[in-house]
Amino acid sequence: MKFADKILMLRKSRGMSQEELAEKLNVSRQAISRWEMGTAQPDVQNVLQISKLFGVTADYLINDEYESDEEIPCVKELRTHFNEKITKSGRDFRVIGCLWMIAAFCFLMAFIEGNDYAIICVFIDIVLAFKCFYNYRRMHSN
């Protein structure tokens, strides 16, 4: 896909007029029109502004081989890594939630019975569980 097609598609997907885009980039509406028709190319500074404005890489805008930002190898790799981190952190929060629920239940039961020794034991168990979890996370991070 050519730069002209990409900028036209990005602009329309955001519901922007050529005038609005020109205003954001501090260029004339005619400049936007020429870029979209492919009769002119923006300078490097404008390409960088466009990439920031639309949340795409400059590499995607410039390289005609890429049909989407997803096709750029480094973007693919980063998204995969980010998705893995999100999945892993989601599991971690579930583990923490379970630990908190178990600890709260045990603490409540010990408190109802009025056994001070049981309350202290539950507190120590909570601390040890979180220490184990922290050590697990530290060993398995990255």
C-alpha positions as CSV (number, residue, x, y, z in Angstrom):
1,M,0.0,0.0,0.0
2,K,1.4,3.4,-1.0
3,F,1.9,6.3,1.5
4,A,-0.9,8.2,-0.2
5,D,-3.4,5.4,0.4
6,K,-2.2,5.0,4.0
7,I,-2.6,8.6,5.0
8,L,-6.1,8.8,3.3
9,M,-7.2,5.6,5.1
10,L,-5.8,6.8,8.5
11,R,-7.4,10.2,8.1
12,K,-10.8,8.8,7.1
13,S,-10.7,6.1,9.9
14,R,-10.5,8.9,12.4
15,G,-13.3,10.9,10.7
16,M,-11.0,13.8,10.0
17,S,-11.3,16.2,7.1
18,Q,-8.2,17.3,5.1
19,E,-8.6,20.7,6.8
20,E,-8.6,19.2,10.3
21,L,-5.5,17.2,9.5
22,A,-3.8,20.1,7.9
23,E,-4.5,22.2,11.0
24,K,-3.0,19.6,13.4
25,L,0.1,19.3,11.2
26,N,0.5,23.1,10.6
27,V,0.4,22.6,6.8
28,S,-2.1,23.7,4.2
29,R,-5.1,21.6,3.1
30,Q,-3.6,21.6,-0.4
31,A,-0.5,19.9,1.0
32,I,-2.7,17.1,2.5
33,S,-4.5,16.8,-0.8
34,R,-1.2,16.4,-2.7
35,W,0.1,13.8,-0.2
36,E,-3.2,11.8,-0.6
37,M,-3.1,12.0,-4.4
38,G,0.6,10.9,-4.4
39,T,1.8,14.0,-6.2
40,A,3.9,15.2,-3.3
41,Q,5.6,13.7,-0.2
42,P,5.8,15.2,3.3
43,D,9.1,16.0,4.8
44,V,10.5,13.8,7.6
45,Q,9.2,16.0,10.4
46,N,5.7,15.7,9.0
47,V,6.0,12.0,8.6
48,L,6.9,11.8,12.3
49,Q,4.0,14.0,13.3
50,I,1.6,11.9,11.2
51,S,2.9,8.7,12.8
52,K,2.4,10.1,16.3
53,L,-1.0,11.5,15.5
54,F,-2.3,8.2,14.1
55,G,-0.4,5.9,16.5
56,V,1.5,4.1,13.7
57,T,5.2,3.7,13.0
58,A,7.0,5.9,10.5
59,D,8.4,2.7,9.0
60,Y,4.8,1.6,8.2
61,L,4.0,4.9,6.6
62,I,7.1,5.0,4.4
63,N,7.5,1.4,3.4
64,D,5.0,0.4,0.7
65,E,5.5,-3.3,1.4
66,Y,3.6,-3.1,4.7
67,E,-0.2,-3.3,4.5
68,S,-0.5,-2.7,8.2
69,D,1.6,-1.8,11.2
70,E,1.3,-5.4,12.4
71,E,3.5,-6.6,9.5
72,I,6.6,-4.8,10.7
73,P,8.8,-7.5,12.3
74,C,9.8,-5.5,15.4
75,V,6.1,-4.5,16.0
76,K,5.0,-8.1,15.7
77,E,7.7,-9.2,18.2
78,L,6.8,-6.4,20.7
79,R,3.1,-7.2,20.5
80,T,3.7,-10.9,21.1
81,H,6.0,-10.1,24.1
82,F,3.5,-7.6,25.5
83,N,0.6,-10.1,25.1
84,E,2.6,-12.8,26.9
85,K,3.3,-10.4,29.8
86,I,-0.4,-9.4,30.1
87,T,-1.4,-13.1,30.2
88,K,1.3,-13.9,32.8
89,S,0.3,-10.9,35.0
90,G,-3.3,-11.9,34.8
91,R,-2.5,-15.3,36.2
92,D,-0.4,-13.6,38.9
93,F,-3.3,-11.4,40.0
94,R,-5.5,-14.4,40.2
95,V,-3.0,-16.2,42.4
96,I,-2.7,-13.1,44.6
97,G,-6.5,-12.8,44.8
98,C,-6.8,-16.5,45.9
99,L,-4.1,-16.0,48.5
100,W,-6.0,-13.0,49.9
101,M,-9.3,-14.8,50.0
102,I,-7.8,-17.8,51.8
103,A,-6.0,-15.6,54.2
104,A,-9.1,-13.5,54.9
105,F,-11.2,-16.6,55.5
106,C,-8.5,-18.1,57.9
107,F,-8.1,-14.8,59.7
108,L,-11.9,-14.5,60.1
109,M,-12.2,-18.1,61.4
110,A,-9.4,-17.5,63.9
111,F,-10.9,-14.2,65.0
112,I,-14.3,-15.8,65.5
113,E,-12.8,-18.5,67.7
114,G,-10.9,-15.9,69.6
115,N,-7.7,-17.8,69.5
116,D,-4.8,-15.4,69.5
117,Y,-2.3,-18.1,68.7
118,A,-4.3,-19.0,65.5
119,I,-4.4,-15.4,64.4
120,I,-0.6,-15.1,64.7
121,C,-0.2,-18.4,62.8
122,V,-2.5,-17.2,60.0
123,F,-0.6,-13.9,59.8
124,I,2.7,-15.8,59.5
125,D,1.2,-18.1,56.8
126,I,0.2,-15.0,54.8
127,V,3.6,-13.5,55.0
128,L,5.2,-16.8,54.0
129,A,2.8,-17.3,51.1
130,F,3.6,-13.9,49.7
131,K,7.3,-14.4,50.2
132,C,7.1,-17.6,48.2
133,F,5.0,-15.9,45.5
134,Y,7.5,-13.0,45.3
135,N,10.4,-15.4,45.0
136,Y,8.6,-17.3,42.3
137,R,7.9,-14.1,40.3
138,R,11.5,-13.0,40.7
139,M,12.8,-16.3,39.4
140,H,10.4,-16.5,36.5
141,S,10.4,-12.9,35.3
142,N,11.7,-12.0,31.9
